[in-house]
Each structure stands twice: as C-alpha cells, then as structure tokens.
Amino acid sequence: MSKPIVAIVGRPNVGKSTLFNRIANKQMSIVDDLAGVTRDRIYLDAEWLGHEFTMIDTGGIDLDTGDQIMKSVRRQAELAIEEADVVLFIVDGKTGPTSMDEDVAGILRQSKKPILLVVNKVDSMQAEHQIYDFYSLACGDPIPVSAVNLLNIGDLLDEVIKRLPGEPPEEDHSDVIKVAVIGRPNVGKSSLVNSLLGVERVIVSDVPGTTRDAIDTHFSADGIDFLLIDTAGMRRRAKIELPVERYSIIRSLRAIDRADVVLMVIDAVDGVTEQDKKIAGYAHEAGRGVVIVVNKWDLVEKDSKSTLRFTETIRGELAFMQYAPIVFVSALTKQRVHRITELLKYVADQHSMRVGTSVLNQVIEDAVAINPPPAERGKRLKIFYTTQAQVRPPTFVFFVNESEIMHFSYLRFLENKLREAFGFEGTPLKLVVRGRRDEES
C-alpha cells in the first residue's frame, strides 16, 4: 500500500527546506541513514500520531525574468502538486504576500488538492499579526509557524493528518508477485516491460518522460503470476529550461511502496549515476526485494572481463545493496530477458523466507563463538535470544543485555552470518536490538 504524499511548495527563500529538516528532527519515525546510502534526499518517510506519509521537499520554484515567467512557474508548480495528496504552501511572514506567491496560489487553487497555507518566519506568538495579509491568497486559513524556532510545528502536523486520505482497501494479490520497474527516464523501462510481456502493452519512446502514469499489468511466466507496475521516470518529463528532476520522483515512490520486488533498471552506457543511487536507496530503505537490471548491454563494447568490471562498479557505487542480484540484458534484442522472471520469483521467495527459531539461534550462537562482541565502556554485549518477527523484509529481533552497546559493525557481522547461513539474496534485512531497559520502558 502506498503512503500518502505531502508536498512542500513555494517560491525560493521562504524556508521550505528548513521546515522539512525541522520536521525530520521531530518525534517521528524516520528512515535511518545507513552507510553507503545517499543522504542528498528530498523525501522523508514519517509517522505522526500513528499516520504514515511521505513528505517531499520540492525545493524553490525558481522564476526567471522575461516572457517565460508564467510558463515556468506553472509547469513547476503542476509537477510538484500533481501527485500530492496534501500540499503545504509555504510563504514568508516577514515579507508578506508577493506576486510570485499569488501565481503559485492560483495554480494550487486550480489543482483541487487539500492545501495548507503555512506562514513561516513567525518567530513569536506576538508576531501573529503577520499572517492576516495572506488571506488575500484565498488558500484557506494561514497557519503561523517558525521552522527555525520549532513554533507550531506539531499543530501544523495535526492539520496535515486531518487531510490525509483514508486508507484504501488492501489489494488482494496474495499469490501474485507485485513488481515495480524503476529507474531514471530513458533507461529502457518501458521497452523492458514490453520484452517481458511479449506484446506492445506499454508505449515505447526515446523521449524521457513518455510514461505518464503507473500502469498495472498482469502476466504469468512458468506458472507464476506477476503484477507489473511500469512507472514514470524519476526525472523531468520533458526538456524544459529549469531543473525539476526531483519533482517527478513522487509517482515512482508510490509504486515502490506497493511492490514486493523492484527491478532497478540501469543504463549500461551511462553507468551508475547519482540519481540511480537515490532511487536505489529508496527501494532499499523501503525494505523491498531488488533485482538490478543493466539494460542496453548490447550497446557496450565488451571483452571477456566487461561483465566483471561493471559488476564491481555497481557493487562499489551501490555499496548498501550488495545483496541484490545483477542481470545484464538488452530489452531491444531480448538478450537474457527471460532470466528476469526467474530472478523475480527467487527474490520474492527470499524476501518472504521465514527461519525456524531454533536454527536461527544456533547460527547466532555459532557466530558469537567465532567472533565475540567487543566490550563497550567496560561492558560486554550478551545476546540472550533471537527471533524472526516478520517477513517482507525479513526482520530479526535480538534480545540483549544493553542495546546501547550493540555496535553497528557487529550488527553488520551478524547480518553477514545470517546471509551466509540462509541466503536472503535480493532482500534487505531489518535487524532490531532490544535491551532489558527497552523492555521495561
């Protein structure tokens, strides 16, 4: 089930990113940063009062001077709000409404989306008189906040969750493997979908951004049922002057949230880019199974070690995703495309694997015997018991004497031992540490 999207929009220098970062530091459930995962992100998976949502920081709507002003602002605002469930329209309480604010407000009103007009830089309750002029924007009651001073942020989030859509019914596809096809535009996602399906189900084009909507397609291979989700490219949809690459990521985030396994498509000619790292990082943090597909392999000049060198490059650039199998294909010639469905089934099985408790604890005991935990502040970690709490992704809970002295490097050692013993190829693992104090609290 995809999370609701909350988009932050507004002109430059009104404090959008400051608000985004401040919310990230509130008492919310935030996806942890892991070594190797890019931290230059524009999204935040969050939970407030039991409601989960994804917040998108769209950055400043840059306005050029000249005849292209209205065209540029309209295009960017539309891209920012198109897939949002709730829009936070940020304005500057110290400067008052501007013509740029009015332009954005007009587009937001036409969108028919729930809008919260957030007046930032109201640094004290005595300064709330700054908000009244913003009624002229006709975007509802202004909400005064100070992102810098954390004033009224909780009240703002209360208003956000009031406007989130109700949870849709769970999709009943228990025996169907849901697959999201993700990647930058023009890496051949739609061509790959067509090769998998064997029919022209999806329009194929070399123009970045041709895929405008997520398209669900059912198909079967070797007796296995799949639901294939072809997503819009995670970049701008057409060649426009201003950089709006990060706005169109929203639709693909929804697809990842719905999937069991994702096909992370990389262009063999371009190699691994920064945008590829961001996309892969979200799939990893979302806990989805992953198959890395290197497409356009037919366009690469190869020798006997080309595959090995490219694999090493991918492992180096996507260091947090060592577990993902890699397949080199050509959607155009259908070279090795047949292997993808085999890998999807295999990774889906690994993603939903459950390990017996006795066998699990024996593996952990053996790992500890080989490499005892190092002492931390004069205390040595003791692992009393381990259990698998859930699948998709496989989640393991370690009951220890003190959770604070479990070093991340030792946790990674335990993860490696779990993978050596049980495989878990293609799926991230979630490891949870609980100490005696945690249980008491």
N, C-alpha and C positions, 0 to 999 in steps of 0.2 A: 504494500500500500504506500503510495507516495505521500510525502509530507506536504502540508500547505506551504505556500511560498509567500514571504513577506519581503517586499522590495522597498529599498530606501532610495528615493529620488529627490532631485532638487538641483538648483544651479550651483556653480562652484563656490567654495569658501563659506558654506553655511554650517559646516560641522558634521557632514554625513558620516565620514569615516570615524570621526571622534565618537559619535554616538554609537556606531557599530562596535567599536573597540570597547567602549564602556559597558555596553550590554554583554559583551563577551566575558567581562570580569564580574558580572553579577552572579547571584547564586542560581546558576542554570547548569544543565547538563551539557557540557561542551565536549566535542570530539577531541581526544588528546592528540597532541603533536607527537609523532613518532619519528625516530631518526631516519632521515632519508626522504621524508615526505615534505614536499614543498610547502613553505609557510606563507608564500605570497598568494593568499587565497582571498576570495571575495564572497565566500559563503560561510555560514555558521549554522550547524545543526544544534538546535537549542530546545530546551523544555522549560516552560514556565507554568507553575501550578498544575502540573500533570498534562499539559498540552504541548505536543511536539510540533515544531515547524522549522523551516529553513529560512534564514534571513540572508538576503542578498544585498551587498553593498555595491551599488551601480556606479559609484564614482561621480565626479562632476559632469554635468551636462555642459560641455564647452560650447560657447557661442562665438562664432566668427562675426566680424563686421561685414557689411555689404549685403547683397541681394540674397545670399544663401542662408541668412539667419533663421527665418521661419521654417524653411525646409529642413535645416539641420536639427533644430530643436524638436520639431515634430517627429522626425524619424527616430531620434534617440529616445525621446520620451515614450514613443509607441513600443520600441524594442524593450524598454525597461519594464513597462507595465503589462505587456501583452499576456504573460503567463502568470502574473502575480495574483494571489488570492486577496491580499491586503496590501495597500500602498501607503508607506509613510512619506508624506510630502514635507520635506524639511525646509524651513525658511529661517532667516536671520532676524531675531527680535531686536537687534541693535540698529540695523539699517532700515527696518520697515519694509513693506512690500515694494518690489521693483517691477519693471516691465517684463523682465525675464521670468519672475515668479508668476506674473499674470499669464504669460504664454504657456508655461508648464501647467498652470491651474486649468486653463481652458482645455488642454488635451486630456488631463486627468478626469475632468467632469464628463467628457465625451466617452471615456472608457467604461463608465458604469460600474467601475470596481469600487469596493469599500475604501475610502480614503480617510486617513488620519492626518490632519494638518498640525504639524509639530513645529512650534516656535522655539527654536534653540537660542542659547545665549541669554536666557532669562535667569540671571545669576542669583536672584533672591525673590522671596515672595512679595517684597515691597515693589519689585520691578514688573509685576504682572500687568501693569497698565500698558506695557509694550505690546501686548497681544491684540488689542482691540482693533487696530487698523487692518489686521489680517482677515477680518470678517469680509472685507471687500473682495477677497479671492473666491468667495462662495464655495468653499470646500469644507463646510462644517465648522464646528466649534474649535477654535485654536486650543492646543494643549501646550502650556508653557513647560519647558524643560531646560536644564543646563547639563549638557553632556560632560563638560569639564568638572562640574561640582556634583554630578550624580543627583541633581534635583529632579524629583518627579519621575524618574525612570521606571520605578515599579508601577506607578499609576498608569504610565503610558503602556507598559506591557499588559496590564489588566485590560486596557481598552483594545489592544491587539487581539487577545484571545477571545474577546467577546465577538469579534468579527470574523474569526476563522470559520471556514466551512465545516459542517458536520462531517463526521467520519463516514465515508462511503462503505457500503457492504463489502465484506471480504470477497475477493474473486475466488470462485470455486474451481480451481485448477489443480487439485491436489496431486494428480498423476501427470501433470503437464510441466515440463521444464520451461520456465519463463526466461528468455534470453534477450538482453538489451545489447544492441550493436552501437558502440560508442566510439568517439574519436573526433579529430579535427575535421573540418569540411574538406572535401576533395581528396580524401584518402582512399575512397572507393567503397564506402559503407553500403550504399545502395546497390552497387554492382555486386558486392559480396552477397547481399541478401538475394539478389536475383540468381546468382550461381547456386546458392543453397537451395532455393526453391525450384530452380529449373524452369521458371516461367518469368515473364516480364510483369511481376506483381507490383514492383516499385519503379517509378520513373527514374531513369538514369540520366545524369547530365554532368558535364565537366564544370559547370558554373557553381562555385561554392555557395551553399545555402539553398540548393534546389529543394531539399526535403524540408517542408514547412511544418509538418505535423508528425507526431509519433504514430506510426502505422502498425497495428497489431495483425499479425498473420499467423495462422495455424498451419503447421505442416508436420508430416511424420517421416521418419527415417529409421529403417531397421526395426520397425515395431515400436519406436519411441515417439511420443507426442511432444511437440515443441510449440511454444508461443513466441514468435519472433517480433521484437519491437525495434523498428528502424527509427532512429532519432534524428532530429535536426542537428547539423554540425555545430560544434561548440565554438562558433566564431561568428563574425558578422554574416548576414545573409546575402548581401550584395556589396559590390565595391562602392562604398561611399567614403567621403573625404575624411570623416572623423573616426578615430579608433573606438569602435563599440564592440570589440571582440568579446568582452565578458558578459554582455547582456544576454546573449542567446544561449548561455550555458544552462539557463533555467529548465528548459524543456528536457534536456538530457539528464539533469539531476532527477527529475521525476521518473524517467524511465529506469534509471539505476535503482531507485528506491523500490520499484515494482518487481525487479528482476531477481531470479535465483543466481544466474550466472551472466557475466557480461563478456562480450567479445570486444576486447580493446584493440582497435584497428590502428596500425602504424604504417606510414608510408615508407616503403623500403628506400625510395630515392632521397627523401628528406631526412630520414633517420629520426631519432627521438628528440622532440622539441620541448621547450619549456611548457607549452600548452598541453602536450602529451602527458607530462609529469603531473600537471594539475588534475587532468581528467582521471588518470590512473590513481592518483592519490585519493580522489573522492570515492572511487569504487572500492579501494582498499579500506578506507575508513568506514564505509557503509557496510562492510562485512560481507560483500558479495564474492562468489566464486569468480575467477578470472581466467580467461584464455587470451593470450596475446597473439594477435594475428598480424604478421608482417605481410602486407599486400604489395602488389606491383613488383614481386620478386623477379618477374620476367624482364623487367627494365634495368636490372642491375648487372653490370659486368662481373662475372664470377670466376673464381678459381676454386681449387679443392678446399680452401680454408675460409671461404667467404661466409658460409653459414656460421662457423665457429666464431669468427671475428664479430659478426653482427650480434650473435647471441651474447658474447662478452660485453659488447657495448650496451645492450639492453639491460643486462644484469647490473652494470655499473651505474647507468642513468636511473634505473628504477630499482634502487637498492632495497627498498621496502617491499618489493614484490618478487622476491627470489623464488617463491613457491609456485608462480604461475607458469604453466607450460607454454612453449612458444612454437608456433607453426608458421612456416613460410609458404605463401600461396600467391597465386595470380587469379584474381576474380575474372579477368578477361579471358585467360586460356583455360580456367578451371583447374589449374595445376594444384594438386593436393587439397583442393576444397573439400573433398569427401572426408578428409581426416577431421574436419572441424566438428561434425556431428558426433563422431566417436569421442572426441575430447570433451564435448559438452556433456555427454552422458557420464563420462568418467568423473569430471569435475563436480557435477551435480551430486553424484554418489558420495564423493569425498566430502563435499560441503554438508551433507546430511548424515555423515557417519557418526555412530554412537559407540563408545568404547565401554566394555564391562568394567565395573568399579574395581574388582579385584585385580584384573590385568593392568588397569591404569595405575593403581597404587604400587604394583610390583615394578613397573617401569620407572616410576618416580623414585622408589627406594633404591633401585639399582643406579639411577643417575646420581643420587645424593652420595651413595657409597663410592662411586668413581670420583666425584668432584664435590666434596662437602662445601656447604655455603661458607663464604668468608665471614669473619667476625666484623661487626659494625658497632663502633663505640663500646667495645668491650663485651658485646653480646653476640651470641651466635644464633643464626636463624634455625628454627626447628620446624619442619613440615610434618604436621600430625596426620593429615588426611587430604586426599584429593578426590574430587568428583566431577563428572561432566554434567553441567547444569542444563545445557540446551545444545541444539544443532542449528545450522544455517545462520551464522557460522558456528562451528564447534566452540563451545565455551567451557572453560575449565576453572574450577574454584579451588584454590589452595588454602587450607586452614593451617595457620602458622601461629607461633607464639606472639610475634610482634610484626605486623605488616610493614611498619616503617623501615625495618632493616632489610627488607627484600630489595636488593639492588636490581636495576633494570637489566644489567648484564647477566645476572644469574637467572633472571626470568627468561631471558632470551636463550640461555643454555638449556633450560627446561623445555622451552618450545622446540628447540632443535632435537632434543631427545624424543619428544612426542612425535615429531615428524619422522625421525629415524625408525621408530617402532611401528607407527600406524600409517604413515604416508601423508595424508591430508594434502595431497598435491592439488594445486589450483585454488585453495581456500585459505583465507587468513584465519588465524586462531585468536580467540579472545581469552586472555588469562586474567583472572580476578584473584586478588590476595586478600584474605580476611584474617585478622588477628583477634586475639581474645578481647581486646578493648573494643574492636569493631562490633563484636557480637553483643557486648554489654550495652553499647550505645544504641 
